[in-house]
Amino acid sequence: MQKNLKQKNWFTPLSVLTLCIGLSACSDNDSSNTPQATVSIPQVTPAVGTNLKGACTDLNGFHYANTSITSATLQEAGSLKVAGQDIAAHCLITGYMYPRVSPVDGQTYQIGFEMRLPLDWNGRFLYQGNGGTDGNIATATGQVGSGGPLTNALHDGFAVISSDAGHNAAQNPLFGLDPQARIDYGYGAITKLTPMAKNLIQAAYGKLPDRSYAGGTSNGGRHAMMAATRLADQYDGILASTPGFHLPRAAAAQLYTAQQLRRVATDENDLRTALTLSERKVLAQAILNQCDGLDGITDGLVQDVEACRTAFDIHRDVPVCSSTRDGSCLSTDQIDVLANIYQGPVNATGEALYATQPFDPGLIGSNWASWKFDSSVGTARDPVAVGIIFQVPPNPDVMLNSRQFAFNFNFDVDYAKLSATNETYPESAMSFMIPPDELNLDKLLARGGKMIVVQGTADGVFSVDDTQNWYDKLLQKYPNNASGNAPSFVRFFRVPGMNHSRGGISTDQFDALTALVNWVEYGQAPDRIIAGARGEGNASGQVNTELPTDWSATRTRPLCPYPLIARYNGQGDSEQAENFSCKL
């Protein structure tokens, strides 16, 4: 059972924790094919809480270099809620850092932030990475993944910071004209905010945080992965949910998707005509027909992602229209287009420019559709990110016709601009957006830090295969040897059917943050994370209305650390996670 994060002390920790090598060997899962070994890595001590030392208003006088506090006020208990529960009284501090006027576009920039500090603090700090192109200071509650949250970091007693990453909403996406704003969006904001936030915590409570965590979803997950590399000496735990850590490549892949869909759209101004919901259901059913039972039960979920790669063949297993499209079949052109999209973009020489994607029935989700059909051509998402924020030189004219920019993007000429630099823009998007030396987590390992990465297999924008490829390389870099292996401090969880961050046909409600804290501070390695479906009556108040009618409203499944998958034990209620085991 997971611990209550508000409790102060449970036991005196050991200075060294002996961990199992091999995920199956750490639990009651099938371990017959998994060798056992041990390795000693540091075990950090648990956080110890305390109370705010003065009044919230006292923090108006906080001083830190290049920082201005604009307000510090008490927020009464119940001013914020999560899943119908009152969040306890806390201080809300707002401010900004590094105000400046850009010599490039003449705009005024600053890194805006808010911090929420509980009066009864659990001794932990969370950096909340926010999504999209930022520009908004999201409420600093520490909601860092899953659909329909039942709790969040602030409710659990964390001190939490949220920021706009160095520009405001009115400057989106044209902040990409300013080279420093690009860098702040990529990594500059988190590197500047982290030490300031810790000093503010010390001023409020009389001590620095005992344990620090970085978490977020989507671009916020990318921020978390930045913390794991650029700031590994500052954070004990990293929660990267649906991380867009190769975001420039993923955004360009979306333009490739738009180009492919245009080929079969009956109206190029509405890419949804390329693949209607009825046609997506035909494809989803074809996938289920071949792959649903591979995990031991037919339940509308494809757990065995790897077996499905060979069991399902889109050219063989999808009904083909004999004449016109009528919603009960796909045309040969549609099948070719989908095969190309799931394979990913290539240049003229056939070089793969992004990752593949696994076929998953969660593609019938509205979230998946929105990313594929709307964001791939829209003025708020991928075309403007590629054309203005990521490429050198930026092209503000993308705002005039983002759809045509997407359709005309040249993967032989334009893709190279993501790696380009010039005198004005000395750092490319492939530098400021991507974690440096992304496989080097030596500092995180050495300090006893831990990392959990979670992603849906039906993500409509960031390929779960891209994340999986990274983790496969991490397994090679940190093998079973005396220096510590990858699963001893980093674990990757796939969520079958889940769309981007949440939704889809999935059990998408889970608490990975508590699992991370229990791992970091108490040595409880996450051999499974229980996830639930958000059916009718869900306690969060956020029901997933796209769930199949034959699912139990309270269905649960274990999320298993890769490469293990959830397999039905063959007996017991198949709607309950307790009757599934994580196995190869």
SULMOZI-V472685 format. One record per residue. SS is DSSP state (H for helix, E for strand, L for the rest). D_CENTER is the distance of its C-alpha to the mean C-alpha in whole Angstrom. Layout:
{{SS,D_CENTER} {SS,D_CENTER}}
This chain:
{{L,25} {L,22} {L,24} {L,24} {L,22} {L,25} {L,28} {L,29} {L,30} {L,30} {L,32} {L,33} {L,31} {L,32} {L,32} {E,30} {E,28} {E,29} {E,26} {E,27} {L,26} {L,25} {H,22} {H,25} {H,27} {H,25} {L,26} {L,28} {L,27} {L,29} {L,30} {L,33} {L,31} {L,29} {L,31} {L,31} {L,31} {E,30} {E,29} {E,29} {E,27} {E,27} {L,26} {L,25} {L,27} {L,26} {L,25} {L,28} {L,28} {E,31} {E,32} {L,32} {L,35} {L,36} {L,36} {H,33} {H,35} {H,36} {H,32} {H,34} {H,36} {L,33} {L,33} {L,31} {L,31} {L,30} {E,29} {E,30} {E,30} {E,31} {E,31} {E,30} {E,31} {E,31} {E,29} {L,31} {L,29} {L,28} {L,27} {L,24} {E,23} {E,20} {L,21} {L,25} {E,25} {E,26} {L,24} {L,27} {L,29} {E,27} {E,28} {E,26} {E,26} {E,26} {E,26} {E,26} {E,26} {E,28} {E,29} {E,31} {E,32} {L,31} {L,34} {L,32} {L,32} {L,33} {L,31} {E,30} {E,27} {E,25} {E,22} {E,22} {E,21} {E,21} {E,22} {E,22} {E,24} {E,26} {L,29} {E,29} {E,26} {L,25} {L,25} {E,21} {E,19} {E,15} {E,14} {E,12} {E,10} {L,10} {L,9} {L,11} {L,14} {L,14} {L,18} {L,18} {L,18} {L,16} {L,18} {L,17} {L,16} {L,13} {L,12} {L,8} {L,7} {L,9} {L,12} {L,15} {L,15} {L,18} {L,18} {L,16} {L,16} {L,19} {L,21} {L,21} {L,22} {L,20} {E,21} {E,18} {E,18} {E,16} {E,17} {L,17} {L,17} {L,20} {L,21} {L,22} {H,21} {H,25} {H,24} {L,21} {L,21} {H,24} {H,23} {H,23} {H,26} {L,26} {H,25} {H,25} {H,22} {H,20} {H,20} {H,19} {H,16} {H,15} {H,16} {H,19} {H,18} {H,16} {H,19} {H,22} {H,20} {H,20} {H,24} {H,25} {H,23} {H,24} {H,27} {H,27} {H,26} {H,29} {H,31} {H,30} {H,31} {L,33} {L,31} {L,27} {L,24} {L,25} {E,21} {E,18} {E,15} {E,12} {E,8} {E,6} {E,4} {L,4} {H,7} {H,7} {H,4} {H,7} {H,9} {H,9} {H,10} {H,12} {H,14} {H,14} {H,16} {H,18} {L,18} {L,18} {L,22} {L,20} {L,17} {L,18} {E,15} {E,11} {E,8} {E,5} {E,3} {L,2} {L,4} {L,7} {L,9} {L,12} {H,11} {H,15} {H,16} {H,13} {H,15} {H,18} {H,18} {H,17} {H,21} {H,22} {H,21} {H,23} {H,26} {H,26} {H,26} {H,29} {H,31} {H,31} {L,30} {L,34} {L,33} {L,31} {L,30} {L,28} {H,26} {H,26} {H,29} {H,28} {L,27} {L,27} {H,26} {H,29} {H,28} {H,25} {H,26} {H,29} {H,26} {H,24} {H,27} {H,28} {H,25} {H,26} {H,29} {H,29} {H,26} {H,25} {H,28} {H,27} {H,25} {L,29} {L,28} {L,28} {L,26} {L,24} {L,21} {L,20} {L,19} {L,21} {H,19} {H,21} {H,25} {H,24} {H,23} {H,27} {H,28} {L,27} {L,29} {H,28} {H,31} {H,33} {H,32} {L,31} {L,34} {E,36} {L,37} {L,41} {L,42} {L,40} {L,36} {L,37} {L,33} {L,34} {L,34} {E,32} {L,34} {H,34} {H,33} {H,30} {H,29} {H,30} {H,27} {H,24} {H,25} {H,25} {H,21} {H,20} {H,22} {L,20} {L,22} {E,25} {L,28} {L,31} {L,32} {L,29} {L,27} {E,23} {L,21} {L,17} {L,16} {L,18} {L,16} {L,17} {L,20} {L,18} {H,20} {H,17} {H,18} {H,20} {L,18} {H,18} {H,15} {H,15} {H,18} {H,17} {H,15} {H,18} {H,21} {H,20} {H,18} {L,19} {L,22} {L,22} {L,22} {L,19} {L,17} {H,17} {H,21} {H,21} {H,18} {H,20} {H,23} {H,23} {H,20} {H,20} {L,23} {L,26} {L,29} {L,27} {L,28} {H,28} {H,30} {H,27} {H,27} {H,30} {L,29} {H,26} {H,26} {H,29} {H,27} {H,25} {H,27} {H,29} {L,27} {L,28} {L,26} {L,29} {L,30} {L,27} {H,24} {H,26} {H,26} {H,22} {H,24} {L,27} {L,28} {L,31} {L,33} {L,31} {L,28} {L,28} {L,24} {L,23} {H,19} {H,19} {H,20} {H,18} {L,15} {L,14} {L,14} {L,18} {L,19} {L,16} {L,18} {L,20} {L,18} {H,22} {H,22} {H,19} {H,21} {H,24} {L,23} {L,22} {L,19} {E,16} {E,12} {E,10} {E,7} {E,7} {E,6} {E,9} {L,12} {L,13} {L,10} {L,13} {L,11} {L,9} {L,11} {H,10} {H,14} {H,12} {H,10} {H,13} {H,16} {H,14} {H,14} {H,18} {H,19} {H,18} {H,20} {H,23} {H,23} {L,23} {L,25} {L,27} {L,29} {L,30} {L,28} {L,25} {L,23} {H,19} {H,19} {H,21} {L,18} {E,15} {E,14} {E,11} {E,11} {E,11} {E,12} {L,15} {L,15} {E,12} {L,11} {L,8} {L,6} {L,10} {L,13} {E,15} {L,18} {L,16} {L,16} {L,13} {E,14} {L,13} {L,13} {H,11} {H,12} {H,16} {H,16} {H,15} {H,17} {H,20} {H,19} {H,19} {H,22} {H,24} {L,23} {L,22} {L,20} {L,18} {L,20} {L,18} {E,16} {E,18} {E,16} {E,18} {L,19} {L,19} {L,23} {L,26} {L,26} {L,23} {L,23} {L,20} {L,22} {L,20} {L,21} {L,19} {L,22} {L,21} {L,22} {L,25} {L,28} {L,29} {L,26} {L,27} {L,25} {L,24} {L,23} {E,21} {E,20} {E,19} {E,15} {L,17} {E,16} {L,16} {L,19} {L,20} {E,20} {E,21} {E,25} {E,27} {L,30} {L,33} {L,34} {L,33} {L,31} {L,28} {L,26} {L,26} {H,23} {H,26} {H,28} {E,25} {E,25} {E,22} {E,24} {L,24}}
